[in-house]
């Protein structure tokens, strides 16, 4: 079986899964076991095809004689599509295992049939996006992916927040899709001199030398369209609305890999289809990446809803990926291929890393929601005692996303820092100011991310239960645990053996940019990572892991072997005898110092209300995204105003509609004869 056959078999298996779903509609548990087992197998074949494609430097294309007349579907499997197939398939495999345990909780409460259907279609859409080699099949796959994810967000459609989030997501997704369509239209037209349709294939676009103006227009439209899907600020507004209300297995896929299809689109259009670009394109991507990273993590820190916190954190990590892509574009435009390869490798590595640790965190949040029926961290606490497996695995995700060694998040962010620190003086004064400032903002973002996930883990799992009622909380089943364990192991492996991964990835910058860093990165074997030269910087994940394990072992010996080493005493209550669990440090109090410093960036409303028989005080905090008021609310108000005015045309009388038709015909005859 070839690489292409492996990937196509994956898609065919998903289609076959859809075909057999009607056989199990009345047996919902069996439906869950069968379908998610098949989607897991399908994901494995996609991973194998992707791994094989990248390692074998394969470039294969096929043409399917289906679609519109004279517009057959072109598919291409190359290292770039193979890499993203691996990322999508790997997380999909873990999430499919997790889903068997997670979705069983809905059996008996509501039908899960349409969730399973759209889950399969969603995976097919993502696989097809990265395989498409023409504008027509790409946009069809893009819309299939968007529509399927919309219905997954709307799974619990009786809730108002789900319907609102689904509508907002669909609007932003289609605005972005229109921009992508226009970008492809410009490139396809320029490929044929605006005289035919043959330029719709990506091969035709690759072979075209675009004029400066048309290339800039195509890039800006494509970046806008893909940024809407990726959640780049200020187009991020749908993301913290849709992810919290979707089922957690869907949230893991949407945040972990669906956002990466937008990253794929940016890289494909910029480095592959257009190829030649000025430095200011990279500066645009870098600036939006810096703003997105910093604002995303600040928004995340302010949240009390654990899934909303994770959603905003995805915004931050998309910003980190864009920073790497922007640096790669800048260095490429100034003919610095080695630094460009380093920056692009950092971006691709963080793409893979974010898929793993964000998928793990959303699965962990889903386990908490599954056990407690609660998303508000203010009403949680002490879960480490009832859910030790989930707590430990969620902690792995927190350490990884906080860019702490020896887990994977550290490696990709460290490589991004190296791209900043190794940057020479550039001919542009703006860039010489922007790049050091960017390095500072990335450092600030990393520190804030660590603070954010100290809050997320500490408030959720440590201390005591803060809720008014004490529900029966239990650990999740082994299907859910297995999905999280495999993802956690991936986070560790990617952090401990980065040289092996970089050696596998390195074909991508070599093909897209013309240089690679594997020779210098693995100069001292798999034990040491030296991105450019060992005299400048080096890192050893295995040694860090050994040191961490040694410290943990020593701490255990010192504290637990001798029973007298640990002394237990009553809680110090500062002389106040009526201490309750509700008085613990919570999410709101944790973020207060940061809220005081960066509060001007948010719309903050604090209220202390007095109520109840005993005059109980109730504190209410509402932190709102200013982009709602600045950008989205005016658009919504204008849209409703225009809709009300146009609504007056609806007279309800046949005579008025005949007059409208007559006027339309006259206008068409006058202007289009």
Phi, psi and omega per residue, in radians:
X1 nan 2.203 3.139
X2 -1.390 3.045 3.130
X3 -1.069 -0.798 -3.109
X4 -1.130 -0.707 3.129
X5 -1.116 -0.641 3.107
X6 -1.095 -0.771 -3.128
X7 -1.218 -0.745 3.127
X8 -1.138 -0.616 3.072
X9 -1.089 -0.629 3.090
X10 -1.034 -0.803 -3.140
X11 -1.198 -0.697 3.117
X12 -1.104 -0.663 3.119
X13 -1.129 -0.650 3.078
X14 -1.157 -0.700 3.078
X15 -1.109 -0.697 3.105
X16 -1.134 -0.637 3.086
X17 -1.081 -0.736 3.087
X18 -1.072 -0.656 -3.087
X19 -1.185 -0.543 -3.080
X20 -1.638 -0.094 -3.132
X21 -0.980 -0.724 3.139
X22 -1.011 -0.394 -3.131
X23 -1.243 -0.310 -3.018
X24 -2.085 0.242 -3.065
X25 -1.029 -0.670 -3.095
X26 -1.456 -0.119 3.140
X27 -2.164 1.428 -2.953
X28 -1.133 -0.701 3.138
X29 -1.133 -0.745 3.102
X30 -1.121 -0.654 3.080
X31 -1.000 -0.772 -3.134
X32 -1.104 -0.830 -3.121
X33 -1.082 -0.796 -3.056
X34 -1.213 -0.878 -3.014
X35 -1.206 -0.761 -3.117
X36 -1.286 -0.435 3.002
X37 -1.167 -0.730 3.138
X38 -1.210 -0.667 3.094
X39 -1.162 -0.584 3.068
X40 -1.123 -0.765 3.104
X41 -1.113 -0.739 3.097
X42 -1.019 -0.733 -3.137
X43 -1.130 -0.641 3.119
X44 -1.083 -0.754 3.122
X45 -1.122 -0.630 3.077
X46 -1.138 -0.715 3.121
X47 -1.112 -0.798 -3.138
X48 -1.077 -0.766 3.101
X49 -1.086 -0.715 3.141
X50 -1.180 -0.797 3.115
X51 -1.040 -0.789 -3.117
X52 -1.133 -0.679 -3.126
X53 -1.132 -0.813 -3.109
X54 -1.189 -0.828 -3.098
X55 -1.175 -0.545 -3.141
X56 -1.608 0.019 -3.141
X57 0.914 0.810 -3.024
X58 -1.455 2.476 2.972
X59 -2.323 1.817 -3.119
X60 -2.206 2.473 3.112
X61 -2.341 2.533 3.027
X62 -2.398 2.739 3.092
X63 -2.093 2.166 3.097
X64 -1.735 2.133 -3.087
X65 -1.354 0.921 3.091
X66 -2.266 2.900 -3.103
X67 1.943 -2.670 3.132
X68 -1.376 2.763 3.104
X69 -0.996 2.340 3.139
X70 1.114 0.195 3.081
X71 -2.271 1.179 3.127
X72 -1.180 2.855 -3.124
X73 -1.562 2.209 3.111
X74 -1.821 2.294 3.088
X75 -2.129 2.535 -3.096
X76 -2.471 2.351 3.057
X77 -2.065 1.901 3.106
X78 -2.283 3.076 -3.087
X79 -0.984 -0.616 3.140
X80 -1.151 -0.844 3.109
X81 -1.177 -0.598 3.105
X82 -1.113 -0.691 3.110
X83 -1.081 -0.827 -3.111
X84 -1.249 -0.519 3.006
X85 -1.087 -0.696 3.115
X86 -1.108 -0.792 -3.138
X87 -1.074 -0.850 -3.110
X88 -1.141 -0.813 -3.086
X89 -1.156 -0.659 -3.102
X90 -1.126 -0.868 3.132
X91 -1.192 -0.625 3.119
X92 -1.069 -0.653 3.100
X93 -1.102 -0.828 3.141
X94 -1.118 -0.737 -3.108
X95 -1.213 -0.578 3.105
X96 -1.109 -0.718 3.065
X97 -1.095 -0.823 3.133
X98 -1.034 -0.669 -3.044
X99 -1.127 -0.510 -3.140
X100 -1.017 -0.772 3.112
X101 -1.343 -0.652 -3.046
X102 -1.236 -0.789 -3.037
X103 -1.282 -0.405 3.114
X104 -1.037 -0.414 3.140
X105 -1.143 -0.366 -3.130
X106 -1.510 -0.277 -3.093
X107 -1.115 2.299 -3.095
X108 1.603 -0.294 3.121
X109 -1.808 -0.639 3.115
X110 -2.817 2.759 3.112
X111 -1.243 2.409 3.120
X112 -1.823 0.140 -3.042
X113 -1.058 -0.866 -3.069
X114 -1.251 -0.429 3.041
X115 -1.148 -0.749 3.133
X116 -1.135 -0.721 -3.135
X117 -1.044 -0.895 -3.078
X118 -1.289 -0.407 3.022
X119 -1.091 -0.813 3.114
X120 -1.109 -0.769 -3.139
X121 -1.123 -0.659 3.117
X122 -1.047 -0.822 3.110
X123 -1.101 -0.741 3.112
X124 -1.058 -0.724 3.129
X125 -1.063 -0.786 -3.135
X126 -1.155 -0.744 3.098
X127 -1.068 -0.719 -3.085
X128 -1.216 -0.592 3.137
X129 -1.007 -0.828 -3.063
X130 -1.381 -0.204 3.080
X131 -1.618 -0.351 -3.027
X132 -1.111 2.421 -3.138
X133 -2.201 0.400 2.995
X134 -2.655 2.805 -3.052
X135 -1.129 -0.630 -3.091
X136 -1.131 -0.937 -3.110
X137 -1.191 -0.572 3.109
X138 -1.089 -0.837 -3.086
X139 -1.216 -0.607 3.067
X140 -1.100 -0.819 3.127
X141 -1.111 -0.695 3.133
X142 -1.053 -0.763 -3.138
X143 -1.236 -0.633 3.070
X144 -1.067 -0.794 3.111
X145 -1.066 -0.791 -3.111
X146 -1.153 -0.770 -3.122
X147 -1.147 -0.731 3.131
X148 -1.104 -0.767 3.139
X149 -1.164 -0.552 3.059
X150 -1.064 -0.823 -3.135
X151 -1.197 -0.498 3.059
X152 -1.225 -0.697 3.056
X153 -1.079 -0.599 -3.084
X154 -1.533 0.269 -3.074
X155 -0.958 -0.851 3.083
X156 -1.665 1.200 -2.964
X157 -1.315 -0.063 3.072
X158 -1.294 -0.238 3.135
X159 -1.536 2.347 3.139
X160 -1.079 -0.695 -3.097
X161 -1.135 -0.566 3.089
X162 -1.183 -0.769 -3.136
X163 -1.136 -0.697 3.127
X164 -1.140 -0.799 -3.138
X165 -1.123 -0.731 3.130
X166 -1.099 -0.738 3.128
X167 -1.114 -0.796 -3.134
X168 -1.086 -0.751 3.130
X169 -1.081 -0.750 -3.109
X170 -1.139 -0.695 3.139
X171 -1.112 -0.887 -3.116
X172 -1.116 -0.692 -3.136
X173 -1.082 -0.702 -3.101
X174 -1.369 -0.539 3.009
X175 -1.082 -0.772 3.083
X176 -1.099 -0.700 -3.132
X177 -1.121 -0.634 3.102
X178 -1.114 -0.724 3.113
X179 -1.110 -0.716 3.115
X180 -1.126 -0.726 3.107
X181 -1.030 -0.780 3.136
X182 -1.135 -0.663 3.112
X183 -1.094 -0.829 3.105
X184 -1.113 -0.632 3.112
X185 -1.072 -0.729 3.112
X186 -1.116 -0.817 -3.108
X187 -1.171 -0.688 3.133
X188 -1.171 -0.707 3.112
X189 -1.151 -0.749 3.133
X190 -1.131 -0.515 -3.131
X191 -1.191 -0.451 -3.115
X192 -2.066 0.192 -3.083
X193 1.204 0.436 -3.137
X194 1.016 0.695 -3.116
X195 -2.184 0.065 -3.133
X196 -2.944 -3.085 -3.102
X197 -1.839 -0.040 -3.050
X198 -1.183 -0.278 -3.132
X199 -1.372 0.065 -3.100
X200 -1.292 -0.227 3.128
X201 -1.415 2.618 3.126
X202 -1.166 -0.535 3.099
X203 -1.077 -0.725 3.112
X204 -1.116 -0.675 3.124
X205 -1.179 -0.685 -3.140
X206 -1.076 -0.586 -3.054
X207 -1.536 0.067 -3.083
X208 -1.767 2.389 2.994
X209 -1.659 1.835 -3.073
X210 -1.378 2.551 3.020
X211 -1.209 2.814 -3.069
X212 -1.029 -0.791 -3.100
X213 -1.144 -0.832 -3.129
X214 -1.163 -0.653 3.120
X215 -1.118 -0.758 3.126
X216 -1.111 -0.733 3.126
X217 -1.100 -0.769 3.133
X218 -1.108 -0.738 -3.134
X219 -1.130 -0.825 -3.086
X220 -1.111 -0.710 3.094
X221 -1.138 -0.768 3.139
X222 -1.121 -0.759 -3.131
X223 -1.106 -0.719 3.092
X224 -1.078 -0.807 -3.103
X225 -1.127 -0.786 3.139
X226 -1.276 -0.539 3.092
X227 -1.131 -0.584 3.094
X228 -1.116 -0.686 3.110
X229 -1.288 -0.605 -3.084
X230 -1.357 -0.333 -3.111
X231 1.502 0.549 3.100
X232 -1.282 2.347 3.118
X233 -1.132 2.311 0.191
X234 -1.692 0.306 -3.126
X235 -1.641 0.324 -3.036
X236 -1.509 -0.114 -2.815
X237 -1.111 -0.454 -3.137
X238 -1.287 -0.486 -2.947
X239 -1.163 -0.860 3.106
X240 -1.251 -0.122 3.053
X241 -1.590 -0.710 -3.032
X242 -1.424 -0.724 -3.043
X243 -1.128 -0.732 -3.121
X244 -1.134 -0.538 -3.040
X245 -1.587 -0.281 3.115
X246 -1.286 2.703 2.988
X247 -0.950 2.540 -2.975
X248 -1.130 -0.543 3.078
X249 -1.164 -0.614 3.083
X250 -1.231 -0.719 3.095
X251 -1.018 -0.704 3.130
X252 -1.065 -0.722 3.138
X253 -1.296 -0.727 -3.131
X254 -1.090 -0.819 -3.116
X255 -1.332 -0.700 -3.046
X256 -1.290 -0.705 -3.028
X257 -2.265 -0.520 -3.141
X258 -1.107 -0.710 3.096
X259 -1.060 -0.493 -3.098
X260 -1.290 -0.344 3.046
X261 -1.128 -0.533 3.060
X262 -1.213 -0.690 3.065
X263 -1.080 -0.740 3.069
X264 -0.989 -0.805 -3.120
X265 -1.073 -0.725 3.132
X266 -1.102 -0.797 -3.137
X267 -1.153 -0.749 -3.110
X268 -1.088 -0.843 -3.102
X269 -1.173 -0.798 -3.004
X270 -1.288 -0.944 -3.015
X271 -1.518 -0.456 -3.026
X272 -1.799 -0.961 -3.037
X273 -1.349 -0.762 3.131
X274 -1.550 -0.946 2.988
X275 1.453 -0.866 -3.087
X276 -1.914 2.180 -3.054
X277 -2.608 2.700 3.101
X278 -1.431 2.923 -3.055
X279 -1.148 -0.500 -3.042
X280 -1.201 -0.373 3.023
X281 -1.079 -0.812 3.112
X282 -1.113 -0.617 3.110
X283 -1.135 -0.669 3.093
X284 -1.081 -0.835 3.138
X285 -1.101 -0.730 -3.136
X286 -1.108 -0.781 -3.126
X287 -1.102 -0.812 3.115
X288 -1.132 -0.609 3.092
X289 -1.125 -0.756 3.135
X290 -1.126 -0.796 3.129
X291 -1.096 -0.767 -3.120
X292 -1.120 -0.736 -3.120
X293 -1.127 -0.852 -3.079
X294 -1.204 -0.841 -3.111
X295 -1.182 -0.624 -3.129
X296 -1.074 -0.778 -3.110
X297 -1.297 -0.539 3.063
X298 -1.136 -0.749 3.063
X299 -1.062 -0.706 -3.102
X300 -1.096 -0.743 -3.106
X301 -1.056 -0.550 -3.058
X302 -1.344 -0.189 -2.971
X303 -1.429 2.602 3.018
X304 -1.839 -0.445 3.090
X305 -1.391 2.134 -3.026
X306 -1.137 -0.635 3.140
X307 -1.311 -0.576 3.064
X308 -1.179 -0.657 3.068
X309 -1.036 -0.790 -3.140
X310 -1.158 -0.603 3.123
X311 -1.134 -0.813 3.098
X312 -1.129 -0.570 3.079
X313 -1.120 -0.558 3.065
X314 -1.116 -0.650 3.061
X315 -1.013 -0.801 3.137
X316 -1.046 -0.771 -3.085
X317 -1.258 -0.546 3.000
X318 -1.086 -0.662 3.075
X319 -1.073 -0.723 3.116
X320 -1.086 -0.716 3.114
X321 -1.121 -0.748 3.137
X322 -1.133 -0.569 3.082
X323 -1.035 -0.808 3.106
X324 -1.087 -0.731 3.133
X325 -1.152 -0.735 3.128
X326 -1.079 -0.767 3.085
X327 -1.083 -0.719 3.125
X328 -1.073 -0.695 3.124
X329 -1.168 -0.719 3.130
X330 -1.106 -0.839 -3.115
X331 -1.146 -0.616 3.105
X332 -1.121 -0.741 -3.099
X333 -1.157 -0.465 3.098
X334 -1.725 0.293 3.067
X335 0.980 0.909 3.031
X336 -2.095 1.264 -2.966
X337 -1.110 -0.597 -3.104
X338 -1.173 -0.796 3.093
X339 -1.163 -0.639 3.093
X340 -1.102 -0.716 3.101
X341 -1.116 -0.672 3.104
X342 -1.100 -0.809 -3.114
X343 -1.149 -0.735 -3.138
X344 -1.188 -0.665 3.072
X345 -1.069 -0.727 3.097
X346 -1.065 -0.741 -3.141
X347 -1.139 -0.767 3.140
X348 -1.169 -0.694 3.118
X349 -1.117 -0.710 3.133
X350 -1.217 -0.516 3.043
X351 -1.047 -0.821 3.100
X352 -1.163 -0.783 -3.115
X353 -1.086 -0.790 -3.109
X354 -1.102 -0.655 3.088
X355 -1.010 -0.718 -3.090
X356 -1.286 -0.946 -3.036
X357 -1.312 -0.503 3.093
X358 -1.315 -0.631 3.015
X359 -1.045 -0.742 3.108
X360 -1.087 -0.758 -3.106
X361 -1.182 -0.699 3.104
X362 -1.197 -0.629 3.055
X363 -1.159 -0.666 3.063
X364 -1.119 -0.735 3.086
X365 -1.119 -0.647 3.078
X366 -1.137 -0.631 3.085
X367 -1.131 -0.709 3.089
X368 -1.115 -0.795 3.121
X369 -1.111 -0.696 3.115
X370 -1.051 -0.675 -3.065
X371 -1.507 -0.600 -3.010
X372 -1.893 -0.273 -3.031
X373 1.030 0.576 -3.037
X374 -2.458 2.372 3.083
X375 -1.908 -0.308 -3.081
X376 -1.386 2.029 -3.112
X377 -1.126 -0.445 3.130
X378 -1.086 -0.394 -3.114
X379 -1.825 0.280 3.122
X380 -1.951 -2.854 3.120
X381 2.219 2.526 3.070
X382 1.224 0.257 -3.077
X383 -1.236 -0.271 3.133
X384 -1.080 -0.456 -3.138
X385 -1.364 -0.569 -3.114
X386 -1.659 -0.472 -3.082
X387 -2.264 1.158 -3.058
X388 -1.119 -0.656 3.121
X389 -1.126 -0.852 3.139
X390 -1.075 -0.722 3.140
X391 -1.070 -0.800 -3.114
X392 -1.130 -0.734 -3.119
X393 -1.255 -0.656 3.072
X394 -1.121 -0.631 3.094
X395 -1.100 -0.673 3.071
X396 -1.032 -0.782 3.102
X397 -1.095 -0.691 3.136
X398 -1.142 -0.758 3.116
X399 -1.137 -0.692 -3.131
X400 -1.133 -0.840 -3.084
X401 -1.249 -0.384 3.094
X402 -1.423 0.065 3.097
X403 1.041 0.800 3.089
X404 -1.886 2.341 3.106
X405 -1.228 2.684 0.163
X406 -1.706 0.377 -3.074
X407 -1.548 3.033 -2.855
X408 -1.206 -0.566 -3.091
X409 -1.024 -0.550 -3.132
X410 -1.116 -0.730 -3.015
X411 -1.083 -0.889 -3.071
X412 -1.187 -0.671 3.112
X413 -1.250 -0.592 3.069
X414 -1.123 -0.714 3.079
X415 -1.111 -0.655 3.086
X416 -1.113 -0.746 3.069
X417 -1.050 -0.721 3.138
X418 -1.083 -0.656 3.099
X419 -1.088 -0.658 3.065
X420 -1.187 -0.875 -2.985
X421 -1.227 -0.489 -3.126
X422 -1.558 0.027 -3.099
X423 -1.191 2.227 3.068
X424 -1.402 3.132 3.052
X425 -1.205 2.272 -3.087
X426 -1.819 2.766 -3.094
X427 -1.135 -0.290 -3.083
X428 -1.696 2.159 3.074
X429 -1.055 -0.603 3.127
X430 -1.076 -0.768 -3.135
X431 -1.207 -0.627 3.106
X432 -1.149 -0.393 3.015
X433 -1.523 -0.705 -3.027
X434 -1.209 -0.710 -3.036
X435 -1.186 -0.818 3.046
X436 -1.100 -0.660 3.075
X437 -1.099 -0.692 3.114
X438 -1.091 -0.722 3.108
X439 -1.074 -0.685 3.114
X440 -1.128 -0.763 -3.130
X441 -1.174 -0.619 3.088
X442 -1.135 -0.701 3.098
X443 -1.101 -0.743 3.103
X444 -1.107 -0.727 3.127
X445 -1.076 -0.745 -3.141
X446 -1.099 -0.718 3.122
X447 -1.143 -0.734 3.128
X448 -1.168 -0.603 3.102
X449 -1.112 -0.718 3.097
X450 -1.081 -0.765 3.112
X451 -1.094 -0.698 -3.116
X452 -1.063 -0.730 -3.052
X453 -1.560 -0.263 2.854
X454 -1.108 -0.750 3.082
X455 -1.089 -0.857 -3.058
X456 -1.043 -0.813 -3.115
X457 -1.296 -0.798 -3.064
X458 -1.098 -0.815 -3.102
X459 -1.218 -0.600 -3.078
X460 -1.388 -0.772 -2.946
X461 -1.886 -0.400 -3.078
X462 -1.712 3.028 -3.141
X463 1.301 -2.513 -3.129
X464 -2.199 2.826 -3.125
X465 -1.077 2.215 -3.079
X466 -1.678 -0.225 -3.046
X467 -1.135 2.756 3.120
X468 -1.222 -0.543 3.127
X469 -2.025 2.589 -3.139
X470 -1.804 1.637 -3.104
X471 -1.268 2.901 3.072
X472 -1.404 1.794 -3.071
X473 -1.783 2.350 -3.133
X474 -2.474 2.789 3.105
X475 -1.193 2.616 -3.124
X476 -1.317 2.920 -3.052
X477 -1.321 3.102 -3.017
X478 -1.297 -0.378 3.043
X479 -1.134 -0.833 3.126
X480 -1.150 -0.737 3.129
X481 -1.120 -0.703 -3.117
X482 -1.094 -0.759 3.101
X483 -1.032 -0.737 3.135
X484 -1.247 -0.663 -3.134
X485 -1.096 -0.797 -3.139
X486 -1.091 -0.697 3.122
X487 -1.172 -0.700 3.114
X488 -1.115 -0.703 3.094
X489 -1.080 -0.693 3.101
X490 -1.068 -0.717 3.106
X491 -1.051 -0.707 -3.139
X492 -1.229 -0.784 -3.117
X493 -1.088 -0.762 3.137
X494 -1.143 -0.448 3.100
X495 -1.481 -0.500 -3.058
X496 -1.579 -0.528 -3.081
X497 -2.111 0.985 -3.080
X498 -1.194 -0.520 -3.112
X499 -1.132 -0.624 3.106
X500 -1.167 -0.710 3.140
X501 -1.184 -0.753 -3.136
X502 -1.121 -0.657 3.088
X503 -1.084 -0.575 3.095
X504 -1.318 -0.717 -3.088
X505 -1.261 -0.461 -2.862
X506 -1.021 -0.339 3.110
X507 -1.129 -0.455 -3.110
X508 -1.184 -0.975 3.071
X509 -1.088 -0.511 3.121
X510 -1.121 -0.718 -3.130
X511 -1.376 -0.632 -3.057
X512 -1.496 -0.531 -3.026
X513 -2.037 -0.627 3.138
X514 1.862 0.187 3.096
X515 -2.601 2.930 -3.088
X516 -2.575 2.802 -3.118
X517 -2.010 0.053 -3.044
X518 -1.066 -0.641 -3.102
X519 -1.095 -0.796 3.129
X520 -1.350 -0.644 -3.097
X521 -1.110 -0.628 -3.126
X522 -1.883 0.461 -3.078
X523 -1.037 -0.555 -3.120
X524 -1.903 0.471 3.110
X525 1.491 -3.053 -3.047
X526 -1.246 -0.262 -3.060
X527 -1.293 -0.557 -3.061
X528 -2.108 2.407 3.052
X529 -1.859 2.021 3.117
X530 -2.172 1.600 -2.938
X531 -0.977 -0.768 3.131
X532 -2.059 -0.937 3.120
X533 -2.690 2.500 -3.067
X534 -1.182 -0.361 3.094
X535 -1.207 -0.452 -3.079
X536 -1.566 -0.813 -3.096
X537 -2.869 2.543 3.071
X538 -2.675 2.742 -3.116
X539 -2.642 2.455 3.114
X540 -2.202 1.828 3.098
X541 -1.091 -0.789 3.139
X542 -1.047 -0.701 -3.136
X543 -1.165 -0.712 3.098
X544 -1.076 -0.729 3.122
X545 -1.075 -0.763 3.135
X546 -1.091 -0.738 3.127
X547 -1.109 -0.773 3.138
X548 -1.076 -0.805 3.130
X549 -1.102 -0.653 3.121
X550 -1.139 -0.723 3.118
X551 -1.129 -0.756 3.125
X552 -1.109 -0.740 3.124
X553 -1.114 -0.752 3.128
X554 -1.104 -0.737 3.121
X555 -1.101 -0.702 3.124
X556 -1.115 -0.743 -3.125
X557 -1.119 -0.774 -3.082
X558 -1.211 -0.582 -3.022
X559 -1.720 -0.475 -3.001
X560 -1.948 -0.436 3.124
X561 -1.223 -0.773 3.074
X562 -1.551 2.015 -3.086
X563 -1.115 -0.457 -3.115
X564 -1.428 -0.069 -3.079
X565 -1.257 -0.461 -3.119
X566 -1.928 2.197 3.128
X567 -1.955 2.274 3.107
X568 -1.839 2.416 -3.105
X569 -2.495 2.804 3.099
X570 -1.075 2.683 3.131
X571 -1.099 2.281 3.080
X572 -1.317 2.099 -3.034
X573 -1.924 0.279 3.109
X574 1.028 0.471 -3.128
X575 1.465 -0.009 3.125
X576 -1.728 2.091 -2.955
X577 -1.546 -0.169 -3.031
X578 -1.853 0.886 -3.136
X579 -1.320 2.338 3.089
X580 -2.162 2.908 3.133
X581 -1.091 -0.469 -3.119
X582 -1.218 -0.211 -3.125
X583 -1.553 0.049 3.131
X584 -1.196 2.781 3.008
X585 -1.028 2.269 -3.089
X586 -2.191 -3.052 -3.065
X587 -1.107 -0.686 -3.124
X588 -1.164 -0.800 -3.127
X589 -1.192 -0.583 3.138
X590 -1.101 -0.720 -3.063
X591 -1.505 -0.054 -3.065
X592 -1.010 -0.835 3.136
X593 -1.025 -0.747 3.135
X594 -1.197 -0.610 3.097
X595 -1.123 -0.623 3.118
X596 -1.189 -0.644 -3.105
X597 -1.325 -0.806 -3.034
X598 -1.855 0.304 -3.063
X599 -1.064 -0.466 -3.121
X600 -1.139 -0.308 3.132
X601 -1.423 -0.167 -3.043
X602 -2.161 2.837 2.962
X603 -1.706 1.816 -3.006
X604 -1.936 2.294 3.093
X605 -2.255 2.030 3.136
X606 -1.978 2.350 3.128
X607 -2.401 2.451 2.987
X608 -2.077 1.951 -3.070
X609 -1.900 2.486 3.131
X610 -1.871 2.242 -3.109
X611 -2.808 3.111 -3.138
X612 1.460 3.008 -3.089
X613 -1.184 -0.673 -3.092
X614 -1.603 0.235 -3.115
X615 1.169 0.688 -3.102
X616 -1.131 2.431 3.104
X617 -1.607 2.365 3.122
X618 -2.147 2.182 -3.133
X619 -1.744 2.249 3.136
X620 -2.150 2.268 3.101
X621 -2.183 2.278 3.093
X622 -2.261 2.018 3.114
X623 -1.909 2.051 -3.055
X624 -2.010 2.514 3.091
X625 -1.189 2.108 -3.110
X626 -1.122 -0.406 -3.141
X627 -1.118 -0.401 3.034
X628 -1.028 -0.866 -3.105
X629 -1.312 -0.601 -3.080
X630 -1.346 -0.664 -2.943
X631 -2.086 -0.864 -2.946
X632 -1.476 -0.717 -3.132
X633 -1.098 -0.767 3.069
X634 -1.028 -0.710 3.110
X635 -1.110 -0.758 3.129
X636 -1.110 -0.752 -3.137
X637 -1.102 -0.759 3.124
X638 -1.124 -0.708 -3.138
X639 -1.085 -0.781 3.124
X640 -1.159 -0.641 3.124
X641 -1.112 -0.832 3.126
X642 -1.102 -0.697 -3.135
X643 -1.099 -0.699 3.118
X644 -1.138 -0.688 3.125
X645 -1.171 -0.764 3.128
X646 -1.159 -0.551 3.135
X647 -1.042 -0.379 3.113
X648 -1.177 -0.350 3.097
X649 -1.197 -0.326 -3.110
X650 -1.446 1.549 -3.039
X651 -1.456 -0.442 -3.078
X652 1.415 0.187 -3.134
X653 -2.125 2.383 -3.082
X654 -1.138 -0.527 -3.133
X655 -1.109 -0.710 -3.139
X656 -1.142 -0.693 -3.117
X657 -1.211 -0.592 3.064
X658 -1.158 -0.655 3.090
X659 -1.124 -0.751 3.107
X660 -1.037 -0.756 -3.135
X661 -1.123 -0.714 -3.132
X662 -1.119 -0.774 3.138
X663 -1.108 -0.717 3.131
X664 -1.070 -0.757 3.138
X665 -1.106 -0.739 3.133
X666 -1.079 -0.780 3.139
X667 -1.083 -0.748 3.129
X668 -1.110 -0.696 3.133
X669 -1.169 -0.614 -3.092
X670 -1.288 -0.775 -2.985
X671 -1.695 -0.290 -3.055
X672 -2.224 0.479 3.131
X673 -1.376 nan nan
